[in-house]
Amino acid sequence: MSYLEQGFIIQDVTIDGKIVVAKAFGDIPVLMCQFHQIAIIKRYLTSRPKLEASIDGGG
């Protein structure tokens, strides 16, 4: 017996970063876990910036 058949109501869903999975839930709000949010951002940012303006002065 599924959870829906048992009377559970899905209020929102937390996914691991797969956008395709989010589309399967239709109108149900979908959240992405913080780990995968950070992983996606790091994919687009460098850990070794070359420009002086991009380097954190630490102070």
Short mmCIF file of the C-alpha atoms (twelve columns), coordinates in Angstrom:
data_MODEL
# 
_entry.id   MODEL 
# 
loop_
_atom_site.group_PDB 
_atom_site.id 
_atom_site.type_symbol 
_atom_site.label_atom_id 
_atom_site.label_alt_id 
_atom_site.label_comp_id 
_atom_site.label_asym_id 
_atom_site.label_seq_id 
_atom_site.Cartn_x 
_atom_site.Cartn_y 
_atom_site.Cartn_z 
_atom_site.pdbx_PDB_model_num 
ATOM 1  C CA . MET A 1  0.000  0.000  0.000   1 
ATOM 2  C CA . SER A 2  1.448  3.402  -0.984  1 
ATOM 3  C CA . TYR A 3  1.715  6.377  1.342   1 
ATOM 4  C CA . LEU A 4  -0.983 8.223  -0.606  1 
ATOM 5  C CA . GLU A 5  -3.332 5.251  -0.223  1 
ATOM 6  C CA . GLN A 6  -2.665 5.381  3.525   1 
ATOM 7  C CA . GLY A 7  -3.866 8.997  3.629   1 
ATOM 8  C CA . PHE A 8  -0.544 10.860 3.667   1 
ATOM 9  C CA . ILE A 9  -0.497 14.241 1.922   1 
ATOM 10 C CA . ILE A 10 2.726  15.331 0.198   1 
ATOM 11 C CA . GLN A 11 3.295  18.998 1.060   1 
ATOM 12 C CA . ASP A 12 6.761  19.409 -0.481  1 
ATOM 13 C CA . VAL A 13 9.669  17.346 -1.777  1 
ATOM 14 C CA . THR A 14 13.435 17.715 -1.240  1 
ATOM 15 C CA . ILE A 15 15.552 16.433 -4.128  1 
ATOM 16 C CA . ASP A 16 19.262 15.823 -4.661  1 
ATOM 17 C CA . GLY A 17 19.818 18.152 -7.602  1 
ATOM 18 C CA . LYS A 18 18.185 16.291 -10.475 1 
ATOM 19 C CA . ILE A 19 15.926 18.867 -12.129 1 
ATOM 20 C CA . VAL A 20 14.194 16.152 -14.168 1 
ATOM 21 C CA . VAL A 21 12.924 14.601 -10.937 1 
ATOM 22 C CA . ALA A 22 11.443 17.951 -9.867  1 
ATOM 23 C CA . LYS A 23 9.254  18.059 -12.985 1 
ATOM 24 C CA . ALA A 24 7.660  14.732 -12.030 1 
ATOM 25 C CA . PHE A 25 5.938  16.267 -9.001  1 
ATOM 26 C CA . GLY A 26 3.836  18.774 -10.932 1 
ATOM 27 C CA . ASP A 27 2.398  21.442 -8.611  1 
ATOM 28 C CA . ILE A 28 4.089  20.155 -5.425  1 
ATOM 29 C CA . PRO A 29 6.787  22.585 -4.168  1 
ATOM 30 C CA . VAL A 30 10.273 21.160 -4.723  1 
ATOM 31 C CA . LEU A 31 13.388 22.086 -2.727  1 
ATOM 32 C CA . MET A 32 16.992 21.188 -3.476  1 
ATOM 33 C CA . CYS A 33 19.211 20.020 -0.614  1 
ATOM 34 C CA . GLN A 34 21.871 22.486 0.516   1 
ATOM 35 C CA . PHE A 35 24.741 20.107 -0.291  1 
ATOM 36 C CA . HIS A 36 23.776 19.950 -3.957  1 
ATOM 37 C CA . GLN A 37 23.093 23.701 -4.128  1 
ATOM 38 C CA . ILE A 38 26.669 24.349 -2.981  1 
ATOM 39 C CA . ALA A 39 28.077 21.685 -5.325  1 
ATOM 40 C CA . ILE A 40 26.394 23.329 -8.331  1 
ATOM 41 C CA . ILE A 41 27.693 26.782 -7.372  1 
ATOM 42 C CA . LYS A 42 31.241 25.452 -6.872  1 
ATOM 43 C CA . ARG A 43 31.070 23.895 -10.331 1 
ATOM 44 C CA . TYR A 44 30.824 27.394 -11.828 1 
ATOM 45 C CA . LEU A 45 33.299 29.161 -9.538  1 
ATOM 46 C CA . THR A 46 37.061 28.730 -9.421  1 
ATOM 47 C CA . SER A 47 38.936 27.929 -6.249  1 
ATOM 48 C CA . ARG A 48 42.033 29.675 -7.673  1 
ATOM 49 C CA . PRO A 49 41.057 33.164 -8.867  1 
ATOM 50 C CA . LYS A 50 43.619 34.988 -11.033 1 
ATOM 51 C CA . LEU A 51 42.372 38.575 -10.835 1 
ATOM 52 C CA . GLU A 52 43.334 40.624 -7.792  1 
ATOM 53 C CA . ALA A 53 39.738 41.834 -7.408  1 
ATOM 54 C CA . SER A 54 38.597 38.221 -7.123  1 
ATOM 55 C CA . ILE A 55 41.019 37.316 -4.354  1 
ATOM 56 C CA . ASP A 56 39.731 37.746 -0.793  1 
ATOM 57 C CA . GLY A 57 42.096 39.956 1.184   1 
ATOM 58 C CA . GLY A 58 41.153 38.207 4.396   1 
ATOM 59 C CA . GLY A 59 40.787 41.400 6.314   1 
# 
